[in-house]
Amino acid sequence: MGLIDNFAKRFLEKGTIVSKLKISDSVYHIRIHSENIKSVDFVPGYFIRLGVGFDDDNISLKDKVRSYSVWNINKSDAIIDVAIATHSNGIGSNWVKKCAVGMEVFFAWKKGTFVLDNSADSYLMIGDLSALSHFYIIKRNLAAEKQVEGIVYSRHREEFYADTDGRFSLGTYEFPQNPYDEVVAKIPQLVSSMKGRKMVYIAGDSRLCVALNQYFRKELNWESNQIKTKPFWNPEKKGLE
Ligand SMILES: Cc1cc2nc3c(=O)[nH]c(=O)nc-3n(C[C@H](O)[C@H](O)[C@H](O)COP(=O)(O)OP(=O)(O)OC[C@H]3O[C@@H](n4cnc5c(N)ncnc54)[C@H](O)[C@@H]3O)c2cc1C
């Protein structure tokens, strides 16, 4: 057992879980220490592919890793933080419930384009709980004078968690899953309060990413370079990317 897993691990960065905290009804905060973090060329918005299914022959190869956004990084202490939501009840969700301080982990850095972009004057961030840490790190790293609004939703208020500075700095709403109508009802008022060049980050449920991309283009006539979308999960698939 574990031949493929052992082979895969050789190509991944090795780290250790140094802290695990349940920070809301359905989210865990995991802190990983790895010497590799000291030298990474990091841009807010980067994420990791984390091994969540190694050493279990019943888990297929494609289910052995899941993507998680880096919520915070401290290069001098060689640590990163991730926030993992458990709504999916999948492999990643089970892994985070069971993992423990001291456990060895394996991960790879992923970069992509859903990253910090300082070119606008005001920002709107829309997504579910799985995207909250991604929005938080981008918000914290935008220039101080930028205006940032949020529509972050979940079914219950107790599921939201504060940013690393202890602040709930993005607008949170109790909405059901795939709440297109509810979100669209909030957008005009928020957008009208946004100054200068505007940009929207949309992440999480792929259905909402697609529908809102259309809405911003067709209804609000925004240019494609004002709209950043990244589906984090799809109701018909397991894992994504
Ligand atoms: C770039 C990127 C960054 C990501 N960052 C984060 C992050 O920081 N934190 C985080 O929690 N997740 C993040 N995700 C999502 C994460 O990678 C997993 O998809 C998620 O944890 C589900 O994995 P799973 O193995 O538990 O469930 P899976 O086996 O993948 O899915 C099981 C079922 O649950 C559904 N499902 C998956 N996610 C959700 C959800 N949030 N709510 C409701 N149903 C869901 C699936 O559609 C599927 O039907 C990110 C994804 C991407 C692509």
The ligand as a Tripos MOL2 file, in Angstrom:
@<TRIPOS>MOLECULE
LIG
   53    58     1     0     0
SMALL
NO_CHARGES

@<TRIPOS>ATOM
      1 C1         -8.4850   27.9530   -5.9260 C.3       1 LIG1
      2 C2         -9.3220   27.2950   -4.8670 C.ar      1 LIG1
      3 C3         -9.2150   27.7160   -3.5500 C.ar      1 LIG1
      4 C4        -10.0150   27.1560   -2.5540 C.ar      1 LIG1
      5 N1         -9.9020   27.6140   -1.2760 N.ar      1 LIG1
      6 C5        -10.6770   27.0900   -0.3020 C.ar      1 LIG1
      7 C6        -10.5440   27.5480    1.0460 C.ar      1 LIG1
      8 O1         -9.6940   28.3920    1.3720 O.2       1 LIG1
      9 N2        -11.3720   26.9860    1.9670 N.ar      1 LIG1
     10 C7        -12.3050   26.0200    1.6530 C.ar      1 LIG1
     11 O2        -13.0370   25.5720    2.5330 O.2       1 LIG1
     12 N3        -12.4220   25.5600    0.3830 N.ar      1 LIG1
     13 C8        -11.6240   26.0600   -0.5920 C.ar      1 LIG1
     14 N4        -11.7270   25.5820   -1.8770 N.ar      1 LIG1
     15 C9        -12.6400   24.4450   -2.1200 C.3       1 LIG1
     16 C10       -11.9200   23.1340   -1.7330 C.3       1 LIG1
     17 O3        -10.8240   22.9080   -2.6030 O.3       1 LIG1
     18 C11       -12.8020   21.8980   -1.8360 C.3       1 LIG1
     19 O4        -13.4960   21.8890   -3.0350 O.3       1 LIG1
     20 C12       -13.7970   21.7990   -0.7300 C.3       1 LIG1
     21 O5        -13.1070   21.7780    0.5070 O.3       1 LIG1
     22 C13       -14.6120   20.5330   -0.8340 C.3       1 LIG1
     23 O6        -13.7520   19.4140   -0.7990 O.3       1 LIG1
     24 P1        -14.2490   18.0560   -0.1610 P.3       1 LIG1
     25 O7        -13.2530   17.0090   -0.4990 O.co2     1 LIG1
     26 O8        -14.5910   18.2560    1.2660 O.co2     1 LIG1
     27 O9        -15.5990   17.7390   -0.9140 O.3       1 LIG1
     28 P2        -15.7680   17.1510   -2.3990 P.3       1 LIG1
     29 O10       -15.5500   15.6880   -2.3770 O.co2     1 LIG1
     30 O11       -14.9350   17.9540   -3.3350 O.co2     1 LIG1
     31 O12       -17.2840   17.4700   -2.6690 O.3       1 LIG1
     32 C14       -18.3480   16.7520   -2.0700 C.3       1 LIG1
     33 C15       -19.6490   17.4620   -2.4130 C.3       1 LIG1
     34 O13       -19.7430   18.6960   -1.7060 O.3       1 LIG1
     35 C16       -19.9830   19.7820   -2.5900 C.3       1 LIG1
     36 N5        -19.2720   20.9650   -2.0630 N.ar      1 LIG1
     37 C17       -17.9600   21.2630   -2.1770 C.ar      1 LIG1
     38 N6        -17.6670   22.4190   -1.5350 N.ar      1 LIG1
     39 C18       -18.8370   22.8630   -1.0060 C.ar      1 LIG1
     40 C19       -19.2040   23.9900   -0.2170 C.ar      1 LIG1
     41 N7        -18.2960   24.9190    0.1540 N.pl3     1 LIG1
     42 N8        -20.5080   24.1120    0.1630 N.ar      1 LIG1
     43 C20       -21.4180   23.1910   -0.2050 C.ar      1 LIG1
     44 N9        -21.1450   22.1030   -0.9460 N.ar      1 LIG1
     45 C21       -19.8700   21.9270   -1.3340 C.ar      1 LIG1
     46 C22       -19.4380   19.2910   -3.9260 C.3       1 LIG1
     47 O14       -20.0500   19.9480   -4.9750 O.3       1 LIG1
     48 C23       -19.7730   17.8130   -3.9060 C.3       1 LIG1
     49 O15       -21.1120   17.6150   -4.2870 O.3       1 LIG1
     50 C24       -10.9370   26.1210   -2.8800 C.ar      1 LIG1
     51 C25       -11.0210   25.6710   -4.1960 C.ar      1 LIG1
     52 C26       -10.2330   26.2540   -5.1900 C.ar      1 LIG1
     53 C27       -10.3500   25.7630   -6.6110 C.3       1 LIG1
@<TRIPOS>BOND
     1     1     2 1
     2     2     3 ar
     3     2    52 ar
     4     3     4 ar
     5     4     5 ar
     6     4    50 ar
     7     5     6 ar
     8     6     7 ar
     9     6    13 1
    10     7     8 2
    11     7     9 ar
    12     9    10 ar
    13    10    11 2
    14    10    12 ar
    15    12    13 ar
    16    13    14 ar
    17    14    15 1
    18    14    50 ar
    19    15    16 1
    20    16    17 1
    21    16    18 1
    22    18    19 1
    23    18    20 1
    24    20    21 1
    25    20    22 1
    26    22    23 1
    27    23    24 1
    28    24    25 2
    29    24    26 1
    30    24    27 1
    31    27    28 1
    32    28    29 2
    33    28    30 1
    34    28    31 1
    35    31    32 1
    36    32    33 1
    37    33    34 1
    38    33    48 1
    39    34    35 1
    40    35    36 1
    41    35    46 1
    42    36    37 ar
    43    36    45 ar
    44    37    38 ar
    45    38    39 ar
    46    39    40 ar
    47    39    45 ar
    48    40    41 1
    49    40    42 ar
    50    42    43 ar
    51    43    44 ar
    52    44    45 ar
    53    46    47 1
    54    46    48 1
    55    48    49 1
    56    50    51 ar
    57    51    52 ar
    58    52    53 1
@<TRIPOS>SUBSTRUCTURE
     1 LIG1         1 GROUP 0 **** ****
